[in-house]
Amino acid sequence: MVRIRKIPLDLTLTEFPALVSSWWDEVNESTHWQDGIFYTLCAAYALVSSIALIQLIRIELRVPEYGWTTQKVFHLMNVIVNGVRAVVFGFHKQVFLLHPKARSLPSDKLRISYAAINGVIYVIQVCIWLYLWIDDNSVVEFIGKVFIA
């Protein structure tokens, strides 16, 4: 049950932070408030995702001959991203049950691995650019676009 707190009319500026803090503690500890907020976010993201899907369908029906334009890809990404967010907030109880277990694994090699992986990615990209500079090949150009994406 949600309690409604009366705000005193003679509230001074020194009492205001305590009132706001106690309100936040009440909301933060209430599962009803959290469920309501998460379901509201789920509905908002689902609405944005469905509007983007409708817009994508409208554009495709209006001009199907242009293929995948930047605008169509933008709407598709909005459908995917906001749809996933809606699902996550809609199933927040199941999602929050997943607790990753931190293990005491050594992390001293992570920085070296991160730099090495990024270095390899950049070397591959530079090689693709060099090959395209020497021989303009449409297949390699497509591979380069996919690699950048």
C-alpha positions as CSV (number, residue, x, y, z in Angstrom):
1,M,0.0,0.0,0.0
2,V,1.3,3.4,-0.9
3,R,1.3,6.0,1.8
4,I,0.6,9.6,0.9
5,R,2.7,12.0,3.0
6,K,1.4,15.4,3.8
7,I,3.9,18.2,3.2
8,P,3.8,20.8,6.0
9,L,3.0,24.3,4.9
10,D,5.6,25.9,7.3
11,L,8.5,24.0,5.6
12,T,11.8,25.8,5.9
13,L,14.7,25.6,3.5
14,T,16.7,23.6,6.0
15,E,14.0,20.9,6.3
16,F,13.5,20.5,2.6
17,P,16.6,18.3,1.9
18,A,15.5,15.9,4.7
19,L,12.0,15.7,3.2
20,V,13.3,15.0,-0.3
21,S,15.8,12.4,1.1
22,S,13.1,10.6,3.1
23,W,10.8,10.6,0.0
24,W,13.6,9.0,-2.1
25,D,14.3,6.4,0.6
26,E,10.6,5.5,0.7
27,V,10.5,5.2,-3.1
28,N,13.8,3.3,-3.3
29,E,12.7,0.7,-0.7
30,S,9.3,0.2,-2.2
31,T,8.9,-2.7,-4.7
32,H,5.6,-1.3,-5.8
33,W,7.2,2.0,-6.8
34,Q,10.0,0.2,-8.6
35,D,7.7,-2.1,-10.4
36,G,5.6,0.9,-11.5
37,I,8.6,2.8,-12.8
38,F,10.0,-0.2,-14.6
39,Y,6.7,-1.0,-16.3
40,T,6.3,2.6,-17.2
41,L,9.7,2.6,-18.8
42,C,8.8,-0.7,-20.6
43,A,5.7,0.9,-22.0
44,A,7.5,4.0,-23.1
45,Y,10.3,2.0,-24.9
46,A,7.7,-0.3,-26.5
47,L,5.8,2.8,-27.8
48,V,9.0,4.3,-29.3
49,S,9.9,0.9,-30.8
50,S,6.5,0.4,-32.3
51,I,6.4,3.9,-33.8
52,A,9.8,3.3,-35.3
53,L,8.6,0.0,-36.8
54,I,5.5,1.7,-38.2
55,Q,7.6,4.4,-39.7
56,L,10.0,1.9,-41.2
57,I,7.1,0.0,-42.8
58,R,5.6,3.2,-44.2
59,I,9.0,4.2,-45.7
60,E,9.5,0.8,-47.2
61,L,6.0,0.7,-48.8
62,R,6.4,4.2,-50.2
63,V,9.8,3.8,-51.8
64,P,10.9,0.2,-51.9
65,E,13.1,0.7,-54.9
66,Y,15.8,2.6,-52.9
67,G,16.8,-0.4,-50.8
68,W,18.3,0.1,-47.3
69,T,18.7,3.9,-46.9
70,T,20.2,5.6,-43.9
71,Q,16.8,6.5,-42.7
72,K,15.5,2.9,-42.9
73,V,18.6,1.6,-41.0
74,F,18.1,4.3,-38.4
75,H,14.5,3.3,-37.8
76,L,15.4,-0.4,-37.8
77,M,18.1,0.3,-35.1
78,N,15.5,2.2,-33.1
79,V,13.1,-0.8,-33.3
80,I,15.8,-3.2,-32.1
81,V,17.4,-1.1,-29.4
82,N,14.1,0.2,-27.9
83,G,12.5,-3.2,-28.3
84,V,15.3,-4.8,-26.3
85,R,15.0,-2.1,-23.6
86,A,11.3,-2.7,-23.4
87,V,11.8,-6.4,-22.9
88,V,14.5,-5.9,-20.3
89,F,12.3,-3.5,-18.3
90,G,9.3,-5.7,-18.8
91,F,11.0,-8.7,-17.4
92,H,13.1,-6.8,-14.9
93,K,12.3,-9.3,-12.1
94,Q,13.8,-12.2,-14.0
95,V,16.7,-10.0,-15.3
96,F,17.6,-8.8,-11.8
97,L,17.7,-12.4,-10.5
98,L,20.9,-12.9,-12.6
99,H,23.7,-12.1,-10.3
100,P,27.2,-12.4,-11.9
101,K,29.6,-14.0,-9.5
102,A,32.8,-12.1,-9.2
103,R,35.8,-14.4,-8.9
104,S,39.2,-13.4,-7.8
105,L,40.7,-13.8,-11.3
106,P,43.9,-11.9,-12.0
107,S,43.3,-8.7,-14.0
108,D,46.9,-7.7,-14.7
109,K,46.8,-9.0,-18.3
110,L,43.6,-7.3,-19.2
111,R,45.2,-4.0,-20.3
112,I,47.7,-5.9,-22.5
113,S,45.0,-8.0,-24.1
114,Y,42.8,-5.0,-24.7
115,A,45.6,-3.1,-26.4
116,A,46.6,-6.1,-28.5
117,I,43.0,-6.8,-29.7
118,N,42.5,-3.2,-30.6
119,G,45.9,-3.1,-32.4
120,V,44.9,-6.2,-34.5
121,I,41.6,-4.6,-35.4
122,Y,43.2,-1.4,-36.6
123,V,45.9,-3.3,-38.5
124,I,43.2,-5.3,-40.4
125,Q,41.3,-2.0,-41.1
126,V,44.5,-0.3,-42.5
127,C,45.2,-3.4,-44.6
128,I,41.7,-3.2,-46.1
129,W,42.2,0.5,-46.9
130,L,45.6,-0.1,-48.5
131,Y,44.2,-3.0,-50.6
132,L,41.4,-0.7,-51.8
133,W,43.9,2.1,-52.5
134,I,45.9,-0.3,-54.7
135,D,43.0,-2.2,-56.3
136,D,39.5,-0.8,-56.2
137,N,37.6,-4.0,-55.7
138,S,33.8,-4.0,-54.9
139,V,34.0,-7.2,-52.9
140,V,36.8,-5.8,-50.7
141,E,34.9,-2.5,-50.4
142,F,31.9,-4.4,-49.1
143,I,34.0,-6.4,-46.7
144,G,35.5,-3.1,-45.5
145,K,32.1,-1.6,-44.9
146,V,30.9,-4.7,-43.0
147,F,34.2,-4.7,-40.9
148,I,33.7,-1.0,-40.0
149,A,30.0,-1.7,-39.1
